[in-house]
Amino acid sequence: MSHEMESNPAQSVSISVPIPVADADLFKSKATNDILLFLTNYRFKQFSQREVADQIGHSQQTVRRAINTLVENGLVVVSPENNQRLV
């Protein structure tokens, strides 16, 4: 996934995690960085896991696993809606 963004301090987002991370699997998935970047770029919207997978170019299964790990580490919130989990 290629990322090009203009730097605008008024719209900046920071994600902080303690080092060393409590969960060694936090960055195990190659999709984790892409998911975090995508969600911070669209932080005021919710997406299904399928939509996230389609947007970042990873399989739905990979995205599901990475999102589960992010949820377990308190970095992402998932809310159920109908038969979907919105991120």
Secondary structure as a PSIPRED ss2 file (coil, helix, strand):
# PSIPRED VFORMAT (PSIPRED V4.0)

   1 M C   1.000  0.000  0.000
   2 S C   1.000  0.000  0.000
   3 H C   1.000  0.000  0.000
   4 E C   1.000  0.000  0.000
   5 M C   1.000  0.000  0.000
   6 E C   1.000  0.000  0.000
   7 S C   1.000  0.000  0.000
   8 N C   1.000  0.000  0.000
   9 P H   0.000  1.000  0.000
  10 A H   0.000  1.000  0.000
  11 Q H   0.000  1.000  0.000
  12 S C   1.000  0.000  0.000
  13 V C   1.000  0.000  0.000
  14 S C   1.000  0.000  0.000
  15 I C   1.000  0.000  0.000
  16 S C   1.000  0.000  0.000
  17 V C   1.000  0.000  0.000
  18 P C   1.000  0.000  0.000
  19 I C   1.000  0.000  0.000
  20 P C   1.000  0.000  0.000
  21 V C   1.000  0.000  0.000
  22 A C   1.000  0.000  0.000
  23 D C   1.000  0.000  0.000
  24 A C   1.000  0.000  0.000
  25 D C   1.000  0.000  0.000
  26 L C   1.000  0.000  0.000
  27 F C   1.000  0.000  0.000
  28 K C   1.000  0.000  0.000
  29 S C   1.000  0.000  0.000
  30 K C   1.000  0.000  0.000
  31 A H   0.000  1.000  0.000
  32 T H   0.000  1.000  0.000
  33 N H   0.000  1.000  0.000
  34 D H   0.000  1.000  0.000
  35 I H   0.000  1.000  0.000
  36 L H   0.000  1.000  0.000
  37 L H   0.000  1.000  0.000
  38 F H   0.000  1.000  0.000
  39 L H   0.000  1.000  0.000
  40 T H   0.000  1.000  0.000
  41 N H   0.000  1.000  0.000
  42 Y C   1.000  0.000  0.000
  43 R C   1.000  0.000  0.000
  44 F C   1.000  0.000  0.000
  45 K C   1.000  0.000  0.000
  46 Q C   1.000  0.000  0.000
  47 F C   1.000  0.000  0.000
  48 S E   0.000  0.000  1.000
  49 Q H   0.000  1.000  0.000
  50 R H   0.000  1.000  0.000
  51 E H   0.000  1.000  0.000
  52 V H   0.000  1.000  0.000
  53 A H   0.000  1.000  0.000
  54 D H   0.000  1.000  0.000
  55 Q H   0.000  1.000  0.000
  56 I H   0.000  1.000  0.000
  57 G C   1.000  0.000  0.000
  58 H C   1.000  0.000  0.000
  59 S C   1.000  0.000  0.000
  60 Q H   0.000  1.000  0.000
  61 Q H   0.000  1.000  0.000
  62 T H   0.000  1.000  0.000
  63 V H   0.000  1.000  0.000
  64 R H   0.000  1.000  0.000
  65 R H   0.000  1.000  0.000
  66 A H   0.000  1.000  0.000
  67 I H   0.000  1.000  0.000
  68 N H   0.000  1.000  0.000
  69 T H   0.000  1.000  0.000
  70 L H   0.000  1.000  0.000
  71 V H   0.000  1.000  0.000
  72 E H   0.000  1.000  0.000
  73 N C   1.000  0.000  0.000
  74 G C   1.000  0.000  0.000
  75 L C   1.000  0.000  0.000
  76 V C   1.000  0.000  0.000
  77 V C   1.000  0.000  0.000
  78 V C   1.000  0.000  0.000
  79 S E   0.000  0.000  1.000
  80 P E   0.000  0.000  1.000
  81 E E   0.000  0.000  1.000
  82 N C   1.000  0.000  0.000
  83 N C   1.000  0.000  0.000
  84 Q E   0.000  0.000  1.000
  85 R E   0.000  0.000  1.000
  86 L E   0.000  0.000  1.000
  87 V C   1.000  0.000  0.000
